[in-house]
Amino acid sequence: MADAKQTANETPLHKAFMHFSEMPYSMRVVYTATLLILGMGYLFALIYLFHTYSGKDGNPMTLSYEDVVIAYSGSGKDSRLEAALRGSMLLPLAPWQRSQRSVHSDNESGLRTSGGLGCCAE
């Protein structure tokens, strides 16, 4: 009666590929250590993600999609720098810096500016 159970030695998949059990002990240790290190890195990344972003939506015991969205989208309000640029820092700016137009009639130097910083004459 033929044995119904086949081992890796009887039917190789390909002559270039060795089954894990056929590898030398040193290669098995290297592959096992690599998988363990990658697995631990993944585990610590998940722990870091949970520790950093859980509780943004009000529930500190769960990590959800909304927690990550809240963390990366911000509050929706202007930052302190944006508020200062729109408020107290607006007056020291030159007229061509106050608006987003490409050409200004109130430019004292008579130079035509090309948007952005407007540092170069055309």
Biopython code that builds the backbone (N, CA, C, O; Angstrom):
import numpy as np
from Bio.PDB.StructureBuilder import StructureBuilder

atoms = [
    (1, "MET", "N", (0.849, -1.166, 0.000)),
    (1, "MET", "CA", (0.000, 0.000, 0.000)),
    (1, "MET", "C", (0.896, 1.230, 0.000)),
    (1, "MET", "O", (1.848, 1.320, 0.776)),
    (2, "ALA", "N", (0.585, 2.165, -0.867)),
    (2, "ALA", "CA", (1.399, 3.376, -0.996)),
    (2, "ALA", "C", (1.091, 4.329, 0.147)),
    (2, "ALA", "O", (-0.044, 4.429, 0.613)),
    (3, "ASP", "N", (2.131, 5.023, 0.584)),
    (3, "ASP", "CA", (1.978, 5.989, 1.670)),
    (3, "ASP", "C", (1.317, 7.256, 1.117)),
    (3, "ASP", "O", (1.860, 7.868, 0.198)),
    (4, "ALA", "N", (0.171, 7.663, 1.645)),
    (4, "ALA", "CA", (-0.568, 8.826, 1.156)),
    (4, "ALA", "C", (0.086, 10.133, 1.593)),
    (4, "ALA", "O", (-0.167, 11.193, 1.020)),
    (5, "LYS", "N", (0.916, 10.038, 2.601)),
    (5, "LYS", "CA", (1.559, 11.244, 3.130)),
    (5, "LYS", "C", (2.888, 11.466, 2.413)),
    (5, "LYS", "O", (3.766, 10.603, 2.436)),
    (6, "GLN", "N", (3.032, 12.644, 1.769)),
    (6, "GLN", "CA", (4.268, 12.948, 1.064)),
    (6, "GLN", "C", (5.071, 13.955, 1.871)),
    (6, "GLN", "O", (4.517, 14.868, 2.484)),
    (7, "THR", "N", (6.345, 13.778, 1.861)),
    (7, "THR", "CA", (7.215, 14.726, 2.555)),
    (7, "THR", "C", (7.806, 15.693, 1.550)),
    (7, "THR", "O", (7.640, 15.516, 0.343)),
    (8, "ALA", "N", (8.494, 16.714, 2.037)),
    (8, "ALA", "CA", (9.098, 17.726, 1.173)),
    (8, "ALA", "C", (10.236, 17.137, 0.359)),
    (8, "ALA", "O", (10.546, 17.651, -0.716)),
    (9, "ASN", "N", (10.877, 16.056, 0.846)),
    (9, "ASN", "CA", (12.008, 15.451, 0.138)),
    (9, "ASN", "C", (11.566, 14.642, -1.080)),
    (9, "ASN", "O", (12.327, 14.518, -2.040)),
    (10, "GLU", "N", (10.371, 14.098, -1.060)),
    (10, "GLU", "CA", (9.917, 13.237, -2.142)),
    (10, "GLU", "C", (9.532, 14.016, -3.396)),
    (10, "GLU", "O", (9.877, 13.599, -4.502)),
    (11, "THR", "N", (8.832, 15.126, -3.252)),
    (11, "THR", "CA", (8.371, 15.894, -4.413)),
    (11, "THR", "C", (8.825, 17.347, -4.267)),
    (11, "THR", "O", (8.112, 18.168, -3.689)),
    (12, "PRO", "N", (10.005, 17.660, -4.790)),
    (12, "PRO", "CA", (10.456, 19.052, -4.675)),
    (12, "PRO", "C", (9.655, 19.962, -5.591)),
    (12, "PRO", "O", (9.247, 19.556, -6.679)),
    (13, "LEU", "N", (9.433, 21.191, -5.149)),
    (13, "LEU", "CA", (8.719, 22.167, -5.959)),
    (13, "LEU", "C", (9.557, 22.576, -7.158)),
    (13, "LEU", "O", (9.064, 22.647, -8.284)),
    (14, "HIS", "N", (10.797, 22.835, -6.908)),
    (14, "HIS", "CA", (11.714, 23.263, -7.955)),
    (14, "HIS", "C", (13.115, 22.939, -7.461)),
    (14, "HIS", "O", (13.382, 22.959, -6.259)),
    (15, "LYS", "N", (14.008, 22.639, -8.400)),
    (15, "LYS", "CA", (15.342, 22.251, -7.960)),
    (15, "LYS", "C", (16.122, 23.395, -7.324)),
    (15, "LYS", "O", (17.074, 23.152, -6.582)),
    (16, "ALA", "N", (15.729, 24.660, -7.607)),
    (16, "ALA", "CA", (16.429, 25.806, -7.020)),
    (16, "ALA", "C", (15.892, 26.174, -5.635)),
    (16, "ALA", "O", (16.545, 26.905, -4.891)),
    (17, "PHE", "N", (14.712, 25.672, -5.290)),
    (17, "PHE", "CA", (14.105, 26.018, -4.009)),
    (17, "PHE", "C", (14.237, 24.867, -3.030)),
    (17, "PHE", "O", (13.991, 23.708, -3.361)),
    (18, "MET", "N", (14.635, 25.222, -1.812)),
    (18, "MET", "CA", (14.736, 24.211, -0.759)),
    (18, "MET", "C", (13.648, 24.467, 0.273)),
    (18, "MET", "O", (13.320, 25.609, 0.593)),
    (19, "HIS", "N", (13.103, 23.378, 0.779)),
    (19, "HIS", "CA", (12.145, 23.498, 1.871)),
    (19, "HIS", "C", (12.884, 23.963, 3.122)),
    (19, "HIS", "O", (14.080, 23.713, 3.272)),
    (20, "PHE", "N", (12.172, 24.635, 4.011)),
    (20, "PHE", "CA", (12.787, 25.163, 5.223)),
    (20, "PHE", "C", (13.490, 24.069, 6.022)),
    (20, "PHE", "O", (14.571, 24.286, 6.571)),
    (21, "SER", "N", (12.879, 22.915, 6.080)),
    (21, "SER", "CA", (13.479, 21.825, 6.858)),
    (21, "SER", "C", (14.739, 21.264, 6.196)),
    (21, "SER", "O", (15.537, 20.606, 6.863)),
    (22, "GLU", "N", (14.932, 21.509, 4.904)),
    (22, "GLU", "CA", (16.123, 21.027, 4.196)),
    (22, "GLU", "C", (17.299, 21.991, 4.302)),
    (22, "GLU", "O", (18.426, 21.629, 3.963)),
    (23, "MET", "N", (17.058, 23.178, 4.754)),
    (23, "MET", "CA", (18.122, 24.189, 4.844)),
    (23, "MET", "C", (19.076, 23.862, 5.976)),
    (23, "MET", "O", (18.702, 23.188, 6.935)),
    (24, "PRO", "N", (20.311, 24.339, 5.866)),
    (24, "PRO", "CA", (21.240, 24.181, 6.986)),
    (24, "PRO", "C", (20.741, 24.950, 8.209)),
    (24, "PRO", "O", (19.973, 25.907, 8.110)),
    (25, "TYR", "N", (21.203, 24.497, 9.337)),
    (25, "TYR", "CA", (20.765, 25.089, 10.602)),
    (25, "TYR", "C", (21.049, 26.597, 10.642)),
    (25, "TYR", "O", (20.218, 27.360, 11.134)),
    (26, "SER", "N", (22.190, 27.034, 10.140)),
    (26, "SER", "CA", (22.547, 28.458, 10.188)),
    (26, "SER", "C", (21.581, 29.309, 9.354)),
    (26, "SER", "O", (21.229, 30.416, 9.761)),
    (27, "MET", "N", (21.151, 28.803, 8.192)),
    (27, "MET", "CA", (20.197, 29.559, 7.376)),
    (27, "MET", "C", (18.829, 29.616, 8.040)),
    (27, "MET", "O", (18.140, 30.634, 7.970)),
    (28, "ARG", "N", (18.443, 28.531, 8.677)),
    (28, "ARG", "CA", (17.160, 28.538, 9.387)),
    (28, "ARG", "C", (17.183, 29.556, 10.523)),
    (28, "ARG", "O", (16.186, 30.233, 10.771)),
    (29, "VAL", "N", (18.320, 29.667, 11.217)),
    (29, "VAL", "CA", (18.451, 30.653, 12.297)),
    (29, "VAL", "C", (18.365, 32.065, 11.737)),
    (29, "VAL", "O", (17.703, 32.922, 12.322)),
    (30, "VAL", "N", (19.030, 32.319, 10.605)),
    (30, "VAL", "CA", (19.009, 33.655, 10.000)),
    (30, "VAL", "C", (17.593, 34.036, 9.586)),
    (30, "VAL", "O", (17.139, 35.138, 9.893)),
    (31, "TYR", "N", (16.883, 33.139, 8.891)),
    (31, "TYR", "CA", (15.523, 33.443, 8.456)),
    (31, "TYR", "C", (14.577, 33.615, 9.638)),
    (31, "TYR", "O", (13.731, 34.509, 9.634)),
    (32, "THR", "N", (14.716, 32.775, 10.633)),
    (32, "THR", "CA", (13.862, 32.885, 11.817)),
    (32, "THR", "C", (14.132, 34.192, 12.558)),
    (32, "THR", "O", (13.192, 34.868, 12.975)),
    (33, "ALA", "N", (15.392, 34.552, 12.724)),
    (33, "ALA", "CA", (15.727, 35.804, 13.411)),
    (33, "ALA", "C", (15.213, 37.006, 12.626)),
    (33, "ALA", "O", (14.716, 37.963, 13.219)),
    (34, "THR", "N", (15.327, 36.967, 11.299)),
    (34, "THR", "CA", (14.828, 38.068, 10.473)),
    (34, "THR", "C", (13.327, 38.237, 10.642)),
    (34, "THR", "O", (12.841, 39.353, 10.828)),
    (35, "LEU", "N", (12.598, 37.141, 10.579)),
    (35, "LEU", "CA", (11.142, 37.225, 10.760)),
    (35, "LEU", "C", (10.769, 37.701, 12.158)),
    (35, "LEU", "O", (9.823, 38.472, 12.315)),
    (36, "LEU", "N", (11.497, 37.254, 13.166)),
    (36, "LEU", "CA", (11.217, 37.706, 14.531)),
    (36, "LEU", "C", (11.483, 39.204, 14.692)),
    (36, "LEU", "O", (10.702, 39.905, 15.336)),
    (37, "ILE", "N", (12.573, 39.695, 14.116)),
    (37, "ILE", "CA", (12.903, 41.119, 14.224)),
    (37, "ILE", "C", (11.880, 41.968, 13.488)),
    (37, "ILE", "O", (11.435, 42.992, 14.007)),
    (38, "LEU", "N", (11.502, 41.551, 12.277)),
    (38, "LEU", "CA", (10.486, 42.297, 11.537)),
    (38, "LEU", "C", (9.135, 42.271, 12.260)),
    (38, "LEU", "O", (8.427, 43.277, 12.301)),
    (39, "GLY", "N", (8.791, 41.129, 12.820)),
    (39, "GLY", "CA", (7.543, 41.023, 13.570)),
    (39, "GLY", "C", (7.541, 41.907, 14.811)),
    (39, "GLY", "O", (6.531, 42.535, 15.130)),
    (40, "MET", "N", (8.676, 41.956, 15.514)),
    (40, "MET", "CA", (8.763, 42.822, 16.694)),
    (40, "MET", "C", (8.702, 44.294, 16.291)),
    (40, "MET", "O", (8.089, 45.102, 16.989)),
    (41, "GLY", "N", (9.334, 44.649, 15.169)),
    (41, "GLY", "CA", (9.253, 46.021, 14.680)),
    (41, "GLY", "C", (7.826, 46.405, 14.352)),
    (41, "GLY", "O", (7.385, 47.506, 14.684)),
    (42, "TYR", "N", (7.101, 45.510, 13.704)),
    (42, "TYR", "CA", (5.694, 45.759, 13.396)),
    (42, "TYR", "C", (4.869, 45.903, 14.669)),
    (42, "TYR", "O", (4.013, 46.783, 14.759)),
    (43, "LEU", "N", (5.121, 45.048, 15.647)),
    (43, "LEU", "CA", (4.396, 45.111, 16.916)),
    (43, "LEU", "C", (4.656, 46.436, 17.634)),
    (43, "LEU", "O", (3.723, 47.066, 18.133)),
    (44, "PHE", "N", (5.922, 46.861, 17.687)),
    (44, "PHE", "CA", (6.233, 48.122, 18.348)),
    (44, "PHE", "C", (5.680, 49.317, 17.579)),
    (44, "PHE", "O", (5.320, 50.325, 18.187)),
    (45, "ALA", "N", (5.607, 49.224, 16.257)),
    (45, "ALA", "CA", (4.994, 50.294, 15.474)),
    (45, "ALA", "C", (3.513, 50.412, 15.802)),
    (45, "ALA", "O", (2.991, 51.521, 15.913)),
    (46, "LEU", "N", (2.837, 49.293, 15.957)),
    (46, "LEU", "CA", (1.420, 49.327, 16.335)),
    (46, "LEU", "C", (1.233, 49.888, 17.741)),
    (46, "LEU", "O", (0.301, 50.655, 17.984)),
    (47, "ILE", "N", (2.111, 49.511, 18.665)),
    (47, "ILE", "CA", (2.034, 50.047, 20.024)),
    (47, "ILE", "C", (2.255, 51.549, 20.013)),
    (47, "ILE", "O", (1.550, 52.284, 20.705)),
    (48, "TYR", "N", (3.232, 52.017, 19.232)),
    (48, "TYR", "CA", (3.497, 53.454, 19.121)),
    (48, "TYR", "C", (2.297, 54.180, 18.518)),
    (48, "TYR", "O", (1.908, 55.245, 18.999)),
    (49, "LEU", "N", (1.714, 53.611, 17.474)),
    (49, "LEU", "CA", (0.551, 54.215, 16.841)),
    (49, "LEU", "C", (-0.602, 54.331, 17.833)),
    (49, "LEU", "O", (-1.253, 55.373, 17.912)),
    (50, "PHE", "N", (-0.855, 53.269, 18.585)),
    (50, "PHE", "CA", (-1.933, 53.300, 19.574)),
    (50, "PHE", "C", (-1.636, 54.318, 20.663)),
    (50, "PHE", "O", (-2.511, 55.095, 21.046)),
    (51, "HIS", "N", (-0.405, 54.317, 21.163)),
    (51, "HIS", "CA", (-0.039, 55.227, 22.257)),
    (51, "HIS", "C", (-0.115, 56.690, 21.823)),
    (51, "HIS", "O", (-0.512, 57.551, 22.609)),
    (52, "THR", "N", (0.259, 56.972, 20.588)),
    (52, "THR", "CA", (0.316, 58.351, 20.119)),
    (52, "THR", "C", (-1.048, 58.897, 19.713)),
    (52, "THR", "O", (-1.359, 60.049, 20.018)),
    (53, "TYR", "N", (-1.869, 58.099, 19.033)),
    (53, "TYR", "CA", (-3.067, 58.637, 18.412)),
    (53, "TYR", "C", (-4.380, 58.215, 19.048)),
    (53, "TYR", "O", (-5.416, 58.787, 18.711)),
    (54, "SER", "N", (-4.389, 57.242, 19.952)),
    (54, "SER", "CA", (-5.658, 56.860, 20.558)),
    (54, "SER", "C", (-6.140, 57.957, 21.489)),
    (54, "SER", "O", (-5.347, 58.611, 22.167)),
    (55, "GLY", "N", (-7.426, 58.146, 21.510)),
    (55, "GLY", "CA", (-8.022, 59.150, 22.385)),
    (55, "GLY", "C", (-8.225, 60.506, 21.755)),
    (55, "GLY", "O", (-8.717, 61.416, 22.423)),
    (56, "LYS", "N", (-7.867, 60.680, 20.502)),
    (56, "LYS", "CA", (-8.078, 61.981, 19.855)),
    (56, "LYS", "C", (-9.562, 62.279, 19.668)),
    (56, "LYS", "O", (-9.967, 63.441, 19.654)),
    (57, "ASP", "N", (-10.376, 61.226, 19.524)),
    (57, "ASP", "CA", (-11.809, 61.425, 19.334)),
    (57, "ASP", "C", (-12.583, 61.387, 20.645)),
    (57, "ASP", "O", (-13.813, 61.435, 20.630)),
    (58, "GLY", "N", (-11.899, 61.303, 21.766)),
    (58, "GLY", "CA", (-12.562, 61.324, 23.064)),
    (58, "GLY", "C", (-12.563, 60.000, 23.794)),
    (58, "GLY", "O", (-12.750, 59.991, 25.011)),
    (59, "ASN", "N", (-12.367, 58.895, 23.130)),
    (59, "ASN", "CA", (-12.343, 57.590, 23.763)),
    (59, "ASN", "C", (-10.891, 57.101, 23.816)),
    (59, "ASN", "O", (-10.354, 56.675, 22.794)),
    (60, "PRO", "N", (-10.247, 57.155, 24.988)),
    (60, "PRO", "CA", (-8.820, 56.804, 25.076)),
    (60, "PRO", "C", (-8.531, 55.318, 24.949)),
    (60, "PRO", "O", (-7.364, 54.943, 24.834)),
    (61, "MET", "N", (-9.529, 54.464, 24.964)),
    (61, "MET", "CA", (-9.288, 53.023, 24.922)),
    (61, "MET", "C", (-9.313, 52.445, 23.512)),
    (61, "MET", "O", (-8.992, 51.271, 23.327)),
    (62, "THR", "N", (-9.688, 53.244, 22.512)),
    (62, "THR", "CA", (-9.755, 52.717, 21.157)),
    (62, "THR", "C", (-8.938, 53.583, 20.209)),
    (62, "THR", "O", (-8.765, 54.783, 20.420)),
    (63, "LEU", "N", (-8.451, 52.949, 19.175)),
    (63, "LEU", "CA", (-7.773, 53.656, 18.091)),
    (63, "LEU", "C", (-8.626, 53.457, 16.853)),
    (63, "LEU", "O", (-8.854, 52.327, 16.421)),
    (64, "SER", "N", (-9.092, 54.543, 16.288)),
    (64, "SER", "CA", (-9.953, 54.444, 15.120)),
    (64, "SER", "C", (-9.405, 55.297, 13.986)),
    (64, "SER", "O", (-8.450, 56.056, 14.156)),
    (65, "TYR", "N", (-10.025, 55.154, 12.844)),
    (65, "TYR", "CA", (-9.669, 55.951, 11.671)),
    (65, "TYR", "C", (-9.825, 57.442, 11.979)),
    (65, "TYR", "O", (-9.018, 58.258, 11.535)),
    (66, "GLU", "N", (-10.860, 57.792, 12.737)),
    (66, "GLU", "CA", (-11.099, 59.191, 13.087)),
    (66, "GLU", "C", (-9.965, 59.764, 13.938)),
    (66, "GLU", "O", (-9.636, 60.943, 13.807)),
    (67, "ASP", "N", (-9.365, 58.953, 14.805)),
    (67, "ASP", "CA", (-8.233, 59.413, 15.615)),
    (67, "ASP", "C", (-7.075, 59.864, 14.727)),
    (67, "ASP", "O", (-6.489, 60.922, 14.957)),
    (68, "VAL", "N", (-6.748, 59.069, 13.721)),
    (68, "VAL", "CA", (-5.633, 59.400, 12.836)),
    (68, "VAL", "C", (-5.977, 60.614, 11.982)),
    (68, "VAL", "O", (-5.118, 61.464, 11.748)),
    (69, "VAL", "N", (-7.230, 60.710, 11.509)),
    (69, "VAL", "CA", (-7.648, 61.867, 10.707)),
    (69, "VAL", "C", (-7.574, 63.142, 11.535)),
    (69, "VAL", "O", (-7.107, 64.170, 11.045)),
    (70, "ILE", "N", (-8.023, 63.090, 12.770)),
    (70, "ILE", "CA", (-7.967, 64.258, 13.647)),
    (70, "ILE", "C", (-6.520, 64.663, 13.896)),
    (70, "ILE", "O", (-6.206, 65.853, 13.915)),
    (71, "ALA", "N", (-5.647, 63.699, 14.084)),
    (71, "ALA", "CA", (-4.243, 63.997, 14.376)),
    (71, "ALA", "C", (-3.551, 64.658, 13.192)),
    (71, "ALA", "O", (-2.717, 65.542, 13.390)),
    (72, "TYR", "N", (-3.874, 64.252, 11.967)),
    (72, "TYR", "CA", (-3.163, 64.782, 10.806)),
    (72, "TYR", "C", (-3.860, 65.960, 10.138)),
    (72, "TYR", "O", (-3.216, 66.703, 9.397)),
    (73, "SER", "N", (-5.144, 66.152, 10.375)),
    (73, "SER", "CA", (-5.830, 67.278, 9.725)),
    (73, "SER", "C", (-5.789, 68.539, 10.565)),
    (73, "SER", "O", (-6.028, 69.625, 10.037)),
    (74, "GLY", "N", (-5.504, 68.441, 11.816)),
    (74, "GLY", "CA", (-5.432, 69.629, 12.653)),
    (74, "GLY", "C", (-6.801, 70.063, 13.144)),
    (74, "GLY", "O", (-7.785, 69.333, 13.019)),
    (75, "SER", "N", (-6.847, 71.261, 13.705)),
    (75, "SER", "CA", (-8.076, 71.746, 14.299)),
    (75, "SER", "C", (-8.970, 72.480, 13.317)),
    (75, "SER", "O", (-10.147, 72.694, 13.607)),
    (76, "GLY", "N", (-8.448, 72.870, 12.167)),
    (76, "GLY", "CA", (-9.245, 73.618, 11.209)),
    (76, "GLY", "C", (-9.119, 75.120, 11.393)),
    (76, "GLY", "O", (-9.500, 75.887, 10.509)),
    (77, "LYS", "N", (-8.589, 75.546, 12.530)),
    (77, "LYS", "CA", (-8.375, 76.970, 12.767)),
    (77, "LYS", "C", (-6.990, 77.350, 12.267)),
    (77, "LYS", "O", (-6.136, 76.491, 12.047)),
    (78, "ASP", "N", (-6.782, 78.650, 12.092)),
    (78, "ASP", "CA", (-5.470, 79.126, 11.679)),
    (78, "ASP", "C", (-4.449, 78.885, 12.782)),
    (78, "ASP", "O", (-4.773, 78.942, 13.968)),
    (79, "SER", "N", (-3.223, 78.618, 12.381)),
    (79, "SER", "CA", (-2.158, 78.489, 13.358)),
    (79, "SER", "C", (-1.769, 79.879, 13.852)),
    (79, "SER", "O", (-2.250, 80.884, 13.329)),
    (80, "ARG", "N", (-0.909, 79.936, 14.848)),
    (80, "ARG", "CA", (-0.485, 81.239, 15.366)),
    (80, "ARG", "C", (0.263, 82.039, 14.309)),
    (80, "ARG", "O", (0.127, 83.260, 14.234)),
    (81, "LEU", "N", (1.047, 81.353, 13.501)),
    (81, "LEU", "CA", (1.782, 82.036, 12.441)),
    (81, "LEU", "C", (0.832, 82.598, 11.390)),
    (81, "LEU", "O", (0.999, 83.736, 10.950)),
    (82, "GLU", "N", (-0.165, 81.813, 10.983)),
    (82, "GLU", "CA", (-1.135, 82.309, 10.004)),
    (82, "GLU", "C", (-1.934, 83.482, 10.553)),
    (82, "GLU", "O", (-2.193, 84.449, 9.836)),
    (83, "ALA", "N", (-2.325, 83.401, 11.816)),
    (83, "ALA", "CA", (-3.071, 84.510, 12.423)),
    (83, "ALA", "C", (-2.215, 85.767, 12.489)),
    (83, "ALA", "O", (-2.721, 86.865, 12.256)),
    (84, "ALA", "N", (-0.931, 85.630, 12.800)),
    (84, "ALA", "CA", (-0.052, 86.799, 12.851)),
    (84, "ALA", "C", (0.163, 87.382, 11.463)),
    (84, "ALA", "O", (0.207, 88.603, 11.306)),
    (85, "LEU", "N", (0.297, 86.522, 10.448)),
    (85, "LEU", "CA", (0.475, 87.023, 9.087)),
    (85, "LEU", "C", (-0.759, 87.742, 8.569)),
    (85, "LEU", "O", (-0.645, 88.665, 7.763)),
    (86, "ARG", "N", (-1.933, 87.333, 9.020)),
    (86, "ARG", "CA", (-3.160, 88.014, 8.598)),
    (86, "ARG", "C", (-3.451, 89.246, 9.459)),
    (86, "ARG", "O", (-4.238, 90.108, 9.068)),
    (87, "GLY", "N", (-2.820, 89.325, 10.617)),
    (87, "GLY", "CA", (-3.118, 90.414, 11.536)),
    (87, "GLY", "C", (-1.988, 91.403, 11.679)),
    (87, "GLY", "O", (-1.810, 92.276, 10.829)),
    (88, "SER", "N", (-1.217, 91.276, 12.752)),
    (88, "SER", "CA", (-0.223, 92.284, 13.109)),
    (88, "SER", "C", (0.954, 92.353, 12.140)),
    (88, "SER", "O", (1.592, 93.401, 12.040)),
    (89, "MET", "N", (1.257, 91.292, 11.437)),
    (89, "MET", "CA", (2.390, 91.322, 10.519)),
    (89, "MET", "C", (2.001, 91.779, 9.116)),
    (89, "MET", "O", (2.863, 91.871, 8.242)),
    (90, "LEU", "N", (0.731, 92.064, 8.886)),
    (90, "LEU", "CA", (0.289, 92.472, 7.558)),
    (90, "LEU", "C", (0.759, 93.878, 7.218)),
    (90, "LEU", "O", (1.064, 94.154, 6.058)),
    (91, "LEU", "N", (0.826, 94.774, 8.198)),
    (91, "LEU", "CA", (1.210, 96.169, 7.935)),
    (91, "LEU", "C", (2.639, 96.335, 7.451)),
    (91, "LEU", "O", (2.860, 97.150, 6.554)),
    (92, "PRO", "N", (3.639, 95.612, 7.987)),
    (92, "PRO", "CA", (4.999, 95.809, 7.483)),
    (92, "PRO", "C", (5.227, 95.285, 6.062)),
    (92, "PRO", "O", (6.264, 95.565, 5.461)),
    (93, "LEU", "N", (4.283, 94.541, 5.530)),
    (93, "LEU", "CA", (4.462, 93.993, 4.196)),
    (93, "LEU", "C", (4.316, 95.068, 3.138)),
    (93, "LEU", "O", (3.569, 96.030, 3.312)),
    (94, "ALA", "N", (5.025, 94.900, 2.057)),
    (94, "ALA", "CA", (4.890, 95.801, 0.917)),
    (94, "ALA", "C", (3.531, 95.570, 0.269)),
    (94, "ALA", "O", (2.939, 94.504, 0.437)),
    (95, "PRO", "N", (3.032, 96.552, -0.466)),
    (95, "PRO", "CA", (1.710, 96.389, -1.081)),
    (95, "PRO", "C", (1.625, 95.174, -2.012)),
    (95, "PRO", "O", (0.582, 94.524, -2.074)),
    (96, "TRP", "N", (2.702, 94.857, -2.734)),
    (96, "TRP", "CA", (2.647, 93.720, -3.639)),
    (96, "TRP", "C", (2.654, 92.390, -2.901)),
    (96, "TRP", "O", (2.361, 91.353, -3.497)),
    (97, "GLN", "N", (2.985, 92.404, -1.602)),
    (97, "GLN", "CA", (2.960, 91.177, -0.811)),
    (97, "GLN", "C", (1.611, 90.946, -0.153)),
    (97, "GLN", "O", (1.325, 89.835, 0.292)),
    (98, "ARG", "N", (0.775, 91.978, -0.083)),
    (98, "ARG", "CA", (-0.491, 91.855, 0.634)),
    (98, "ARG", "C", (-1.548, 91.105, -0.145)),
    (98, "ARG", "O", (-2.447, 90.519, 0.459)),
    (99, "SER", "N", (-1.475, 91.102, -1.427)),
    (99, "SER", "CA", (-2.495, 90.405, -2.208)),
    (99, "SER", "C", (-1.842, 89.384, -3.113)),
    (99, "SER", "O", (-0.617, 89.308, -3.203)),
    (100, "GLN", "N", (-2.644, 88.624, -3.760)),
    (100, "GLN", "CA", (-2.132, 87.557, -4.611)),
    (100, "GLN", "C", (-2.153, 87.941, -6.089)),
    (100, "GLN", "O", (-1.940, 87.073, -6.935)),
    (101, "ARG", "N", (-2.400, 89.207, -6.433)),
    (101, "ARG", "CA", (-2.440, 89.620, -7.839)),
    (101, "ARG", "C", (-1.035, 89.611, -8.417)),
    (101, "ARG", "O", (-0.052, 89.754, -7.691)),
    (102, "SER", "N", (-0.952, 89.443, -9.724)),
    (102, "SER", "CA", (0.363, 89.382, -10.357)),
    (102, "SER", "C", (0.904, 90.765, -10.698)),
    (102, "SER", "O", (2.122, 90.937, -10.730)),
    (103, "VAL", "N", (0.055, 91.759, -10.954)),
    (103, "VAL", "CA", (0.506, 93.105, -11.295)),
    (103, "VAL", "C", (-0.249, 94.091, -10.419)),
    (103, "VAL", "O", (-1.471, 94.004, -10.299)),
    (104, "HIS", "N", (0.469, 95.033, -9.802)),
    (104, "HIS", "CA", (-0.142, 96.022, -8.922)),
    (104, "HIS", "C", (0.120, 97.418, -9.469)),
    (104, "HIS", "O", (1.218, 97.724, -9.933)),
    (105, "SER", "N", (-0.897, 98.247, -9.407)),
    (105, "SER", "CA", (-0.728, 99.620, -9.885)),
    (105, "SER", "C", (-0.101, 100.499, -8.820)),
    (105, "SER", "O", (0.422, 101.570, -9.127)),
    (106, "ASP", "N", (-0.148, 100.054, -7.557)),
    (106, "ASP", "CA", (0.387, 100.877, -6.478)),
    (106, "ASP", "C", (1.828, 100.528, -6.139)),
    (106, "ASP", "O", (2.307, 100.893, -5.065)),
    (107, "ASN", "N", (2.518, 99.843, -7.011)),
    (107, "ASN", "CA", (3.916, 99.488, -6.776)),
    (107, "ASN", "C", (4.773, 100.729, -6.995)),
    (107, "ASN", "O", (4.841, 101.248, -8.109)),
    (108, "GLU", "N", (5.431, 101.208, -5.932)),
    (108, "GLU", "CA", (6.159, 102.467, -5.988)),
    (108, "GLU", "C", (7.345, 102.425, -6.943)),
    (108, "GLU", "O", (7.673, 103.447, -7.545)),
    (109, "SER", "N", (7.982, 101.306, -7.096)),
    (109, "SER", "CA", (9.191, 101.251, -7.910)),
    (109, "SER", "C", (8.891, 101.188, -9.396)),
    (109, "SER", "O", (9.796, 101.375, -10.210)),
    (110, "GLY", "N", (7.650, 100.930, -9.771)),
    (110, "GLY", "CA", (7.294, 100.841, -11.167)),
    (110, "GLY", "C", (7.671, 99.516, -11.793)),
    (110, "GLY", "O", (7.506, 99.329, -12.999)),
    (111, "LEU", "N", (8.180, 98.587, -10.983)),
    (111, "LEU", "CA", (8.556, 97.285, -11.506)),
    (111, "LEU", "C", (7.338, 96.381, -11.546)),
    (111, "LEU", "O", (6.467, 96.446, -10.679)),
    (112, "ARG", "N", (7.293, 95.557, -12.543)),
    (112, "ARG", "CA", (6.220, 94.618, -12.651)),
    (112, "ARG", "C", (6.613, 93.347, -11.902)),
    (112, "ARG", "O", (7.701, 92.814, -12.122)),
    (113, "THR", "N", (5.757, 92.863, -11.037)),
    (113, "THR", "CA", (6.062, 91.657, -10.254)),
    (113, "THR", "C", (5.296, 90.493, -10.822)),
    (113, "THR", "O", (4.230, 90.671, -11.411)),
    (114, "SER", "N", (5.826, 89.310, -10.651)),
    (114, "SER", "CA", (5.210, 88.123, -11.231)),
    (114, "SER", "C", (4.664, 87.189, -10.165)),
    (114, "SER", "O", (4.961, 85.995, -10.204)),
    (115, "GLY", "N", (3.886, 87.675, -9.224)),
    (115, "GLY", "CA", (3.269, 86.840, -8.203)),
    (115, "GLY", "C", (4.291, 86.247, -7.268)),
    (115, "GLY", "O", (5.468, 86.605, -7.323)),
    (116, "GLY", "N", (3.860, 85.345, -6.409)),
    (116, "GLY", "CA", (4.765, 84.712, -5.459)),
    (116, "GLY", "C", (5.472, 85.744, -4.611)),
    (116, "GLY", "O", (4.821, 86.600, -4.012)),
    (117, "LEU", "N", (6.783, 85.683, -4.546)),
    (117, "LEU", "CA", (7.539, 86.654, -3.762)),
    (117, "LEU", "C", (7.707, 87.956, -4.520)),
    (117, "LEU", "O", (7.907, 89.001, -3.900)),
    (118, "GLY", "N", (7.633, 87.927, -5.813)),
    (118, "GLY", "CA", (7.740, 89.138, -6.600)),
    (118, "GLY", "C", (9.084, 89.811, -6.464)),
    (118, "GLY", "O", (9.148, 91.038, -6.395)),
    (119, "CYS", "N", (10.148, 89.058, -6.424)),
    (119, "CYS", "CA", (11.460, 89.633, -6.150)),
    (119, "CYS", "C", (12.196, 90.076, -7.408)),
    (119, "CYS", "O", (13.206, 90.773, -7.316)),
    (120, "CYS", "N", (11.720, 89.692, -8.550)),
    (120, "CYS", "CA", (12.480, 89.961, -9.770)),
    (120, "CYS", "C", (11.672, 90.820, -10.737)),
    (120, "CYS", "O", (10.465, 90.636, -10.890)),
    (121, "ALA", "N", (12.352, 91.755, -11.383)),
    (121, "ALA", "CA", (11.684, 92.581, -12.386)),
    (121, "ALA", "C", (11.675, 91.854, -13.726)),
    (121, "ALA", "O", (12.607, 91.120, -14.057)),
    (122, "GLU", "N", (10.622, 92.070, -14.481)),
    (122, "GLU", "CA", (10.532, 91.421, -15.797)),
    (122, "GLU", "C", (11.010, 92.349, -16.883)),
    (122, "GLU", "O", (11.009, 91.978, -18.057)),
]
sb = StructureBuilder()
sb.init_structure("model")
sb.init_model(0)
sb.init_chain("A")
sb.init_seg("    ")
for serial, (resi, resn, name, xyz) in enumerate(atoms, 1):
    if name == "N":
        sb.init_residue(resn, " ", resi, " ")
    sb.init_atom(name, np.array(xyz, "f"), 0.0, 1.0, " ", f" {name:<3s}", serial, name[0])
structure = sb.get_structure()
